[in-house]
Amino acid sequence: MADLKFQRNFGIAAHIDAGKTTTTERILRYTGMIHKIGEVHDGAATTDWMEQEKERGITITSAAVSCQWNFPTTKGKADANTKKYYFNIIDTPGHVDFTVEVERSMRVLDGLIALFSAVDGVEPQSETVWRQANRYNVPRIGFVNKMDRAGADFLNVVKQVREMLGSKAVPLQLPIGAEDDFKGVVDLIKMKGVIWHMETEGMTFDEIEIPADLVDEAKEWRAQLVEAVAEYDDKLLEKFFDNPDSISEDEIHEAVRKATIDMTIVPMLCGSSFKNKGVQTALDAVCRYLPSPVDVEAIKGTDPNTGKELIRKPDAKEPFAALAFKIMTDPFVGRLAFFRCYSGHLDAGSYVLNVRSGKKERISRIMKMFANKQNPIDFIEAGDIGAAVGFKEIKTGDTLCDEDHPIVLENMFIPEPVISLAVEPKTQADVDKMGMAIAKLIEEDPTLRVKTDEETGQTVLSGMGELHLEIIVDRMKREFKVEVNQGAPQVAYKEAFQATVEHRETLKKQTGGRGKFADIIFEFGPVDAEWKTENPDKNFQFVNDIFGGSIPREYVPAIQKGFEQAMTNGVLANYPVDNMKVRVFDGSFHAVDSDSMSFELCAKAGFREAARKAKPVLLEPIMRVEVVTPDQYMGDVTGDLNRRRGMLEGMDSRAGAQVIKAKVPLSEMFGYVTQLRSLSSGRASSTMEFSHYSPAPSGIAEEVIAKVKGKVNA
């Protein structure tokens, strides 16, 4: 394999319609992987290969592509100094409903191009993507796209990235012209202008002197750039104060690279992907500033047997370790598992250990992915991303490793679903097919959950939003030929407790011979605030305060398991319980009649009794909503949000339109897009993402509980 220094694993992520797929398409053209640019609006983009993606012009599933880029190129042509860089690129969706696709891509990437629209700037999903990149410490480059559009303002977007995302955005370029007049950029490191040739699809360019009207501004921004990265090189700082002009290009590149990998700065570039301008300079920046697998810290994991921390360096000589981040069902090759190889070497046909299942799996074939096409390869090594065929059992987030050197890599964060939909097969023939289809879809998509409603017998699918569930039902119909009837979307409520209570639960059963006996005394209520801060992804706090052997140690896991299982059905309306703390501090046991099952059953019974006393409340999901509307519809839109129990959080103006931010309960937002269109004659648009859970007002809660208990016919 090639030297890992020349490998780049990066993703492209942004808000809806910022131009991610269009940019990916240009990259594939410039790297020679495709010979004709396919446009999203024609349904011809390489990475949007699903039928639903082509029809809707949106990205639904993240697509991986591999390509090579010659860098540095001069005037768009390779020369003797050119090195080949190897790229693994993941194009991600923008819709918040498919946020797990971005999440799992971030988990395995070394760098990111964060796209922003030059007109709209930082939008809600831009913030979500930014938070995800922060969670996995992914260094990033900002690319301000759509510079050819009316209202484009590069420096305003830079300002927004600083203020709204709290990042030190540093421009490396200034645009020459804007809107229809956007011609090229000023390179603040070279202090030269770059103008692209349109007749070669922007593949070649001319270097020019900086236009006279931009010289002063360019000097000012270059000084800011040098100042921002000077702390990464002491000599640079001295030169900056003595004679700023004596600083060489290479010195600045080196300092920008260090600062970017350290996540101190975000280099900002601009261009227009649709008009073939600026994508090549972005690729050069990827080579220059984003980390290779060697620049990233060695991956940490734990020994599954001892719990000791282990480290795997990005080296082919280390033991093999990889993380499966995506499962896909291909009609021709079956189950494909996408994985990132962090260390070691794996040959096709060899065995790996799946640590979660504890089973050995034979990898029959290894592929390099190009959207939905596979190119077989003989082996894969540290730092690369590939896909494998041959797994009998695999889930998203599984660690694959050398069987003699087991390691568990940290899993990824999977958000909770907020919306549910009841589905039932139309005919008897669809019954079995539906079960198989749902099993395969859940394997692919960890945010999709399924359960059977015990009262109605219906299958209930839960997901991230209306669009998410709509696509799932559509895929069942097309890919698996399953016809289903679907109910109205339902909100995924939760339950929580407001008070802490003490309770004693005793289980006694005597049925001749050996009986069942368990006795526990516990404190029950909401979790501690400090514990929640330290464990934001967990919602059950269990404290074992049993002293003096009143309950033997071997029964404690059974008590914990009993409470944990009981949490799936609350006492108000059978919704899952959020953030519960149990502190067991006393009890008793019987030498003959006590066993683990007795204590588990006792804990479940204790939950039902204590939960009623702990002031249970119903929680409803609150969504973060942003509406962009022309001025004249402002009053109507805000009035409508108030009617939906919305809390207005702020108003702003952006590119001549008003931006309204609000938090609104999800239950009030069904069909909102249609209502907004009629209020604004189709001129306003909205985006919505999950914010948090909050107690529902008593009137709403009573209605929901009554409906669940069958007092109201839904």
C-alpha positions in Angstrom: 0.0 0.0 0.0 1.0 3.6 -0.4 2.7 5.6 2.3 0.1 6.5 5.0 1.3 10.1 4.9 -0.4 10.5 1.6 -3.8 9.0 2.7 -6.7 11.2 3.7 -10.0 10.0 5.1 -12.4 12.9 5.1 -16.1 13.6 4.9 -18.3 16.4 3.5 -21.0 17.5 5.9 -23.4 20.5 6.0 -26.9 21.7 6.3 -29.5 20.6 3.6 -28.8 22.1 0.2 -25.4 23.6 0.9 -24.0 21.6 -2.0 -22.3 18.5 -0.5 -23.2 16.0 -3.2 -22.5 18.6 -6.0 -19.0 19.1 -4.4 -18.4 15.4 -4.2 -19.4 15.0 -7.9 -16.8 17.7 -8.8 -14.1 16.0 -6.8 -14.8 12.7 -8.6 -14.5 14.6 -12.0 -11.3 16.4 -11.1 -9.7 13.2 -9.8 -10.6 11.4 -13.0 -13.0 8.9 -11.4 -15.9 10.0 -13.6 -15.8 11.6 -17.0 -19.2 13.4 -17.0 -20.4 15.5 -14.1 -23.8 14.3 -12.9 -26.1 16.9 -11.3 -28.3 16.3 -8.3 -31.3 18.0 -9.8 -31.1 15.6 -12.8 -31.0 12.6 -10.4 -27.6 11.7 -12.0 -25.1 12.3 -9.1 -22.8 9.3 -8.5 -23.2 9.2 -4.7 -27.0 9.6 -4.8 -27.7 6.1 -6.1 -30.9 5.1 -4.3 -34.1 5.5 -6.2 -35.5 7.8 -3.4 -32.4 10.0 -3.6 -32.7 10.4 -7.3 -36.4 11.3 -7.1 -36.2 13.7 -4.2 -32.8 15.2 -5.0 -31.6 14.6 -1.4 -29.0 12.4 0.1 -30.4 9.7 2.4 -27.5 7.4 3.0 -23.8 8.3 3.3 -21.8 7.0 0.4 -18.1 6.2 0.4 -15.9 6.8 -2.7 -12.2 6.4 -3.2 -10.0 8.5 -5.5 -6.5 9.9 -6.1 -5.4 13.5 -6.4 -2.1 14.8 -7.8 -0.8 17.5 -5.5 0.7 20.1 -5.8 -0.4 20.9 -9.3 0.6 24.1 -11.0 -2.0 25.9 -13.1 -4.1 22.7 -13.0 -1.4 20.5 -14.5 0.9 17.9 -12.8 4.6 18.5 -12.7 7.8 16.7 -11.4 7.0 17.7 -7.7 3.5 16.2 -7.8 2.7 13.5 -5.3 -0.3 11.1 -5.5 -2.6 11.4 -2.5 -5.2 8.7 -1.8 -8.6 9.9 -0.7 -11.5 8.0 1.1 -14.4 10.4 0.9 -17.8 10.1 2.6 -20.7 12.2 1.3 -23.2 12.6 4.1 -26.9 13.6 4.2 -28.0 17.1 5.4 -31.5 16.2 6.8 -31.5 15.8 10.6 -33.7 12.7 10.1 -30.6 10.9 8.7 -28.3 12.3 11.3 -26.9 8.9 12.3 -25.3 8.7 8.8 -23.3 11.8 9.7 -22.6 10.5 13.2 -21.1 7.2 12.1 -19.1 8.8 9.4 -17.6 11.2 11.9 -16.6 8.3 14.2 -14.3 6.9 11.5 -13.0 9.9 9.7 -9.8 11.8 10.3 -10.9 15.2 8.8 -14.0 17.0 7.5 -14.9 19.6 4.9 -17.7 21.6 6.5 -19.7 23.3 3.7 -21.7 26.5 4.2 -23.9 28.3 1.8 -22.5 31.8 1.1 -26.1 33.2 1.2 -27.5 31.3 4.3 -24.3 30.9 6.4 -24.5 28.9 9.5 -27.8 27.0 9.6 -29.3 24.6 12.2 -27.9 21.4 10.8 -24.5 23.1 10.4 -24.5 23.4 14.2 -25.5 19.8 14.6 -22.7 18.6 12.3 -20.3 20.9 14.2 -21.2 19.3 17.5 -20.8 15.8 16.1 -17.3 16.7 14.8 -16.5 18.1 18.2 -17.6 14.9 19.9 -15.1 12.8 17.9 -12.4 15.6 17.8 -12.4 15.8 14.0 -10.3 18.6 12.5 -12.1 20.5 9.8 -11.8 23.0 6.9 -14.6 25.4 6.1 -15.7 25.8 2.5 -18.1 28.6 1.7 -20.0 27.4 -1.4 -22.5 29.1 -3.7 -20.4 32.3 -4.1 -22.1 32.9 -7.4 -25.6 33.3 -5.8 -27.3 36.6 -5.1 -26.6 37.7 -1.5 -23.3 35.7 -1.2 -21.1 37.1 1.5 -17.9 35.2 2.4 -16.7 37.3 5.3 -20.1 37.3 6.9 -20.1 33.5 6.9 -16.6 33.6 8.5 -18.0 35.9 11.2 -21.0 33.5 11.8 -18.7 30.5 12.2 -16.7 32.5 14.8 -19.8 33.7 16.7 -22.4 30.9 16.3 -20.0 27.9 16.3 -17.4 29.3 18.7 -14.6 28.4 16.4 -11.6 30.5 15.3 -12.4 30.7 11.6 -9.4 32.1 9.6 -9.8 32.9 5.9 -7.1 31.6 3.6 -8.7 33.2 0.6 -10.7 36.3 -0.3 -13.2 36.1 -3.2 -12.6 38.1 -6.4 -16.0 39.5 -7.2 -19.3 37.9 -5.9 -22.7 36.8 -7.1 -22.8 36.8 -11.0 -19.4 38.5 -11.0 -17.6 35.8 -8.9 -14.4 35.0 -11.0 -11.8 33.5 -8.6 -10.0 34.0 -5.3 -7.1 35.7 -3.7 -4.7 33.2 -2.1 -3.6 35.0 1.2 -0.6 32.7 1.6 0.8 33.1 -1.9 -0.6 36.6 -2.2 -1.7 35.9 -5.8 -5.0 35.7 -7.5 -6.5 32.5 -9.0 -8.9 32.6 -11.9 -10.4 29.4 -13.3 -11.0 28.6 -16.9 -14.7 27.8 -17.6 -14.0 26.0 -20.9 -12.1 23.2 -19.1 -14.8 22.8 -16.4 -12.5 24.7 -14.0 -9.8 22.1 -14.3 -7.2 24.6 -15.3 -6.5 28.1 -13.9 -4.4 31.2 -14.3 -2.4 32.9 -11.5 -2.7 36.7 -11.6 -1.6 39.7 -9.6 -4.1 40.6 -6.8 -6.7 43.1 -8.2 -5.8 46.7 -7.1 -9.0 47.2 -5.1 -8.3 44.1 -3.0 -4.6 44.7 -2.1 -5.2 46.5 1.2 -7.9 44.1 2.4 -5.7 41.1 1.4 -2.7 42.5 3.4 -5.0 43.0 6.4 -6.4 39.4 6.3 -3.0 37.9 5.7 -1.7 39.6 8.8 -4.6 38.2 10.8 -3.8 34.7 9.3 -0.1 34.8 10.3 -1.1 36.1 13.8 -3.6 33.3 14.3 -1.1 30.5 13.6 2.1 32.2 14.8 1.9 30.5 18.2 2.6 27.2 16.4 6.0 28.4 15.3 8.1 30.8 17.5 10.3 31.8 14.5 7.2 32.8 12.6 6.2 35.2 15.4 9.7 36.8 15.5 9.6 37.3 11.7 6.0 38.6 11.9 7.1 41.4 14.2 10.5 42.1 12.5 9.5 41.8 8.8 6.2 40.1 7.9 7.2 39.9 4.2 10.1 37.5 5.1 7.8 34.7 6.1 7.8 31.9 3.5 4.8 30.1 2.1 6.0 26.8 3.5 6.3 28.2 7.0 2.7 29.4 6.9 1.4 26.1 5.5 3.2 24.2 8.2 1.8 26.4 11.0 -1.7 26.3 9.5 -1.5 22.5 9.3 -0.5 22.2 13.0 -3.2 24.6 14.2 -5.9 22.8 12.1 -5.0 19.3 13.3 -4.9 20.7 16.9 -8.4 22.1 16.2 -7.3 25.6 17.2 -8.3 27.2 13.9 -10.7 26.4 11.0 -9.2 27.5 7.7 -11.9 29.0 5.5 -12.0 28.7 1.7 -14.6 29.8 -0.8 -15.9 28.8 -4.2 -18.9 27.7 -6.3 -19.0 23.9 -6.8 -21.9 24.1 -9.3 -19.8 26.6 -11.4 -16.7 24.4 -11.0 -14.8 27.1 -9.1 -12.7 26.5 -5.9 -13.1 22.7 -5.5 -9.5 22.0 -6.5 -8.1 24.5 -4.0 -10.2 22.8 -1.4 -8.6 19.4 -2.4 -5.1 21.0 -2.1 -6.1 22.2 1.3 -7.2 18.7 2.3 -3.7 17.5 1.4 -2.0 20.3 3.1 -3.9 20.8 6.3 -6.1 17.8 7.2 -4.4 14.9 9.1 -3.3 11.6 7.6 -4.0 8.5 9.7 -0.4 8.9 11.0 -1.1 12.4 12.3 -4.1 11.3 14.4 -3.6 10.0 17.9 -3.4 6.2 18.2 -6.8 4.7 18.7 -7.6 3.7 22.3 -9.6 0.6 23.3 -10.0 -1.8 26.2 -9.1 -5.4 26.7 -12.5 -7.3 26.8 -11.0 -9.7 29.4 -9.3 -7.4 31.8 -10.8 -3.9 31.1 -7.3 -2.5 30.8 -6.7 0.3 28.3 -5.0 -0.7 25.0 -3.5 1.4 22.2 -3.3 0.5 18.5 -1.0 2.6 16.3 -1.9 3.2 12.6 0.7 0.6 11.5 0.3 -2.5 9.3 2.6 -4.4 11.7 0.3 -3.9 14.7 -2.4 -6.5 15.5 -5.5 -6.0 13.3 -8.3 -3.8 14.8 -11.2 -2.2 12.9 -14.7 -0.7 13.6 -17.7 -1.6 11.6 -19.6 1.7 11.1 -22.3 0.8 8.6 -24.1 -2.2 7.4 -25.7 -2.3 4.0 -27.8 -5.0 2.2 -26.8 -5.3 -1.4 -29.1 -7.3 -3.7 -26.1 -9.0 -5.4 -23.5 -9.6 -2.7 -25.7 -9.8 0.4 -24.7 -8.1 3.6 -21.9 -5.6 3.3 -20.1 -4.3 6.4 -18.2 -1.0 6.0 -15.3 -0.7 8.3 -12.4 1.5 9.2 -9.1 -0.3 9.7 -7.2 1.3 12.5 -4.2 -1.0 12.7 -2.8 -4.2 11.2 -3.3 -6.0 7.9 -6.2 -8.1 6.8 -6.2 -10.5 3.8 -9.4 -11.5 2.0 -10.4 -15.0 3.1 -8.9 -14.7 6.6 -10.7 -14.8 10.0 -11.4 -12.0 12.5 -13.0 -11.9 15.9 -16.2 -10.0 16.5 -15.7 -9.0 20.1 -19.4 -8.3 20.8 -20.6 -11.7 19.8 -17.3 -13.5 20.8 -17.4 -15.4 17.4 -14.9 -15.8 14.7 -16.0 -14.6 11.3 -14.5 -15.4 7.9 -14.1 -12.4 5.6 -14.7 -13.9 2.2 -14.1 -10.8 0.2 -12.8 -7.2 0.9 -14.0 -4.4 -1.3 -13.2 -0.8 -2.0 -16.5 1.1 -2.3 -17.4 3.5 -5.1 -20.9 4.6 -4.1 -23.0 1.4 -4.7 -20.3 -0.3 -6.8 -17.7 -2.6 -5.3 -14.1 -3.1 -6.5 -12.6 -6.3 -4.9 -9.1 -5.9 -3.3 -6.8 -8.6 -1.9 -6.1 -7.0 1.5 -6.6 -3.9 3.6 -4.2 -2.2 5.9 -4.2 0.4 8.8 -5.6 3.8 7.9 -7.9 2.6 5.1 -11.7 2.3 4.8 -13.3 -0.7 3.0 -16.2 -3.1 3.0 -16.3 -6.8 3.7 -18.6 -9.7 2.7 -19.1 -12.9 4.6 -20.4 -11.9 8.1 -23.0 -14.2 9.6 -23.8 -11.7 12.4 -22.7 -8.1 12.6 -24.1 -4.8 14.0 -23.2 -1.2 13.6 -20.4 -0.3 16.0 -18.9 -3.8 16.3 -15.2 -4.1 16.9 -13.4 -6.6 14.5 -9.9 -7.6 15.6 -7.2 -10.2 15.6 -8.4 -13.2 17.7 -5.1 -13.4 19.6 -5.1 -9.7 20.5 -8.7 -8.8 21.4 -9.7 -5.1 21.8 -12.9 -3.3 22.2 -13.0 0.1 20.4 -15.4 2.8 21.7 -18.8 2.6 20.1 -20.6 5.5 18.5 -23.4 7.7 19.9 -26.8 6.7 18.6 -29.6 9.3 19.1 -32.9 8.3 20.5 -36.0 8.1 18.1 -38.7 10.8 18.7 -41.5 9.7 16.4 -43.4 6.4 15.9 -45.6 4.9 13.2 -47.8 1.8 13.4 -47.6 -0.5 10.4 -49.4 -3.7 9.5 -49.1 -6.0 6.5 -51.8 -5.7 3.8 -52.1 -9.4 3.1 -51.1 -12.6 4.7 -48.3 -13.0 2.2 -46.8 -9.8 3.4 -46.6 -10.9 7.1 -43.4 -12.9 6.8 -41.8 -10.6 4.3 -42.5 -7.6 6.5 -40.6 -9.2 9.4 -37.6 -9.9 7.2 -37.7 -6.4 5.7 -37.8 -4.7 9.1 -34.9 -7.0 10.4 -32.7 -6.0 7.5 -33.6 -2.3 7.7 -32.8 -2.2 11.5 -29.5 -3.9 10.8 -28.6 -1.0 8.4 -30.1 1.8 10.4 -29.4 1.9 14.2 -31.8 4.8 14.8 -34.8 2.7 13.6 -36.4 0.8 16.4 -39.3 -1.7 16.3 -41.7 -3.0 19.0 -45.0 -4.7 19.1 -47.8 -2.9 20.8 -49.2 -5.4 23.2 -52.7 -4.0 23.3 -53.3 -3.6 19.5 -50.8 -6.2 18.2 -49.5 -3.7 15.7 -45.9 -3.4 14.8 -44.6 0.1 15.8 -41.6 1.6 14.0 -39.8 4.5 15.7 -37.4 6.9 14.0 -35.9 10.3 13.8 -38.7 12.2 11.9 -41.6 12.0 9.5 -39.3 11.9 6.5 -37.2 9.1 8.0 -40.2 6.9 8.5 -41.7 7.8 5.1 -38.4 6.6 3.4 -38.4 3.4 5.5 -42.0 2.5 4.4 -41.1 3.4 0.8 -38.0 1.1 0.9 -40.1 -1.7 2.3 -42.4 -1.4 -0.7 -39.6 -1.1 -3.4 -36.7 -3.2 -2.1 -38.6 -5.9 -0.2 -41.9 -5.8 -2.1 -43.9 -5.5 1.1 -47.2 -3.7 1.1 -48.2 -2.1 4.4 -51.0 0.0 5.9 -49.7 2.7 8.1 -51.3 4.7 11.0 -50.8 8.3 11.8 -47.4 9.3 13.2 -47.2 9.1 17.0 -45.0 11.1 19.3 -42.4 9.1 21.3 -43.2 10.3 24.9 -41.2 9.4 27.9 -41.8 9.3 31.7 -39.7 10.7 34.5 -39.9 11.1 38.3 -39.8 14.4 40.3 -39.5 13.1 43.8 -37.2 10.7 45.6 -39.0 8.1 47.8 -38.0 5.2 50.0 -39.7 1.8 49.5 -39.5 -1.7 50.8 -40.6 -4.6 48.5 -40.9 -8.2 49.7 -41.6 -11.1 47.4 -42.9 -14.3 49.0 -44.2 -17.3 47.0 -44.7 -20.8 48.5 -46.0 -23.5 46.1 -44.8 -26.6 47.8 -41.1 -27.5 47.7 -38.8 -24.6 47.1 -40.4 -21.2 47.1 -39.3 -17.7 46.1 -38.2 -15.1 48.6 -36.6 -11.7 48.2 -36.7 -8.5 50.2 -35.1 -5.2 49.2 -35.2 -1.7 50.7 -34.3 1.1 48.3 -34.4 4.8 47.5 -36.0 5.7 44.2 -36.2 8.9 42.1 -34.5 11.1 39.5 -30.8 10.9 38.8 -28.2 13.2 40.4 -27.3 16.3 38.4 -23.5 15.7 38.7 -23.9 12.0 37.6 -25.9 13.1 34.5 -23.2 15.7 33.6 -20.6 12.9 33.7 -22.8 10.4 31.9 -24.8 12.3 29.4 -25.6 9.2 27.3 -26.9 7.0 30.2 -30.3 7.3 31.9 -30.1 4.7 34.7 -28.0 5.4 37.9 -27.7 2.3 40.1 -26.0 2.7 43.5 -25.2 -0.4 45.6 -25.1 0.7 49.3 -25.7 -2.8 50.8 -23.4 -3.4 53.8 -23.0 -6.3 56.2 -24.2 -8.9 53.7 -27.9 -8.3 54.2 -28.3 -9.3 50.6 -25.4 -11.5 49.1 -23.3 -9.8 46.4 -24.3 -12.3 43.7 -27.9 -11.1 43.8 -27.1 -7.4 43.2 -26.8 -7.7 39.4 -30.2 -9.4 39.3 -31.7 -6.4 41.2 -30.1 -4.0 38.8 -31.3 -6.0 35.8 -34.9 -6.1 37.2 -35.0 -2.3 37.6 -33.4 -1.7 34.2 -36.0 -4.0 32.4 -38.9 -2.4 34.3 -37.8 1.1 33.0 -39.0 0.1 29.5 -42.7 0.6 30.6 -43.6 3.5 32.9 -46.6 3.5 35.2 -48.5 6.4 33.6 -48.9 5.3 30.0 -46.3 2.5 29.5 -43.8 4.9 27.9 -40.0 4.3 28.7 -38.6 6.0 31.8 -35.9 8.6 31.4 -33.2 9.3 34.0 -34.0 7.1 37.0 -31.8 6.5 40.1 -32.1 3.5 42.4 -30.0 3.2 45.6 -30.4 -0.2 47.2 -29.2 -0.1 50.9 -30.8 -2.9 52.8 -33.0 -6.0 52.6 -32.9 -9.7 53.5 -32.8 -13.1 51.9 -33.7 -16.8 52.6 -30.9 -19.4 52.5 -33.1 -21.8 50.5 -35.8 -19.9 48.8 -33.8 -16.9 47.5 -32.2 -16.9 44.1 -31.3 -14.3 41.3 -34.7 -14.7 39.7 -36.5 -13.9 43.0 -34.6 -10.6 43.4 -35.1 -9.7 39.7 -38.9 -10.2 40.1 -38.9 -8.3 43.4 -37.1 -5.3 41.8 -39.7 -5.2 39.0 -42.6 -5.3 41.5 -40.8 -2.7 43.6 -40.5 -0.4 40.6 -44.3 -0.5 39.9 -45.0 0.4 43.5 -42.4 3.0 44.1 -42.9 4.7 40.7 -46.5 5.6 41.7 -45.2 7.5 44.8 -42.3 9.3 43.1 -44.5 11.9 41.3 -44.3 10.5 37.8 -44.6 13.0 34.9 -45.0 12.6 31.2 -42.2 14.1 29.1 -42.7 15.3 25.5 -40.0 15.9 22.8 -39.3 19.5 22.1 -38.0 20.4 18.7 -35.6 23.3 17.7 -37.4 25.0 14.8 -36.0 27.6 12.5 -38.2 29.3 9.9 -36.9 31.6 7.2 -39.7 33.8 5.9 -40.1 37.1 3.9 -40.9 40.1 6.1 -44.6 40.3 5.2 -45.4 36.9 6.6 -43.6 37.4 9.9 -46.7 38.1 12.0 -48.6 35.1 10.6 -45.7 32.7 11.1 -45.0 33.8 14.7 -48.7 33.7 15.5 -48.9 30.2 14.2 -45.9 29.1 16.2 -47.5 30.6 19.4 -50.7 28.6 18.7 -48.5 25.5 18.6 -47.2 26.1 22.1 -44.0 27.4 20.7 -41.4 29.4 22.7 -39.9 32.1 20.5 -36.2 32.3 21.1 -35.0 35.0 18.8 -35.3 36.7 15.4 -32.6 37.6 13.0 -32.4 38.7 9.4 -30.4 36.8 6.8 -30.0 37.7 3.1 -33.1 39.9 3.1 -35.4 37.4 4.9 -36.4 37.0 8.6 -35.2 34.0 10.6 -37.4 33.0 13.5 -36.0 30.5 16.1 -38.3 28.7 18.4 -38.7 25.6 20.6 -42.0 23.8 19.8 -43.4 20.4 21.1 -43.2 17.8 18.4 -46.8 16.8 18.9 -47.8 20.2 17.5 -45.6 20.1 14.4 -47.2 17.3 12.3 -48.1 18.7 8.9 -46.3 22.0 9.7 -44.6 22.3 6.3 -47.9 22.3 4.5 -49.4 24.9 6.8 -46.3 27.1 6.5 -46.5 26.9 2.7 -50.2 28.1 2.7 -49.4 30.9 5.3 -46.5 32.3 3.2 -47.7 31.5 -0.4 -44.9 28.9 -0.6 -42.1 31.4 0.1 -41.1 30.4 3.7 -39.0 27.3 4.6 -38.4 25.6 7.9 -36.0 23.1 9.5 -36.6 21.1 12.6 -34.3 19.0 14.9 -34.7 17.4 18.3 -33.7 19.6 21.2 -34.7 18.0 24.5 -37.5 16.4 26.5 -39.6 18.5 28.8 -42.7 17.8 31.1 -45.9 18.0 29.2 -48.6 20.4 30.5 -51.1 18.6 32.7 -54.0 18.9 30.2 -51.9 17.4 27.4 -50.5 14.7 29.7 -54.0 13.6 30.8 -55.2 13.4 27.2 -52.2 11.2 26.2 -52.6 8.9 29.2 -56.4 8.6 28.7 -55.8 7.8 25.0 -53.3 5.1 25.9 -55.6 3.6 28.5 -58.4 3.4 26.0 -60.7 6.0 27.5 -60.5 8.1 24.4 -61.0 6.4 21.0 -58.0 7.6 19.1 
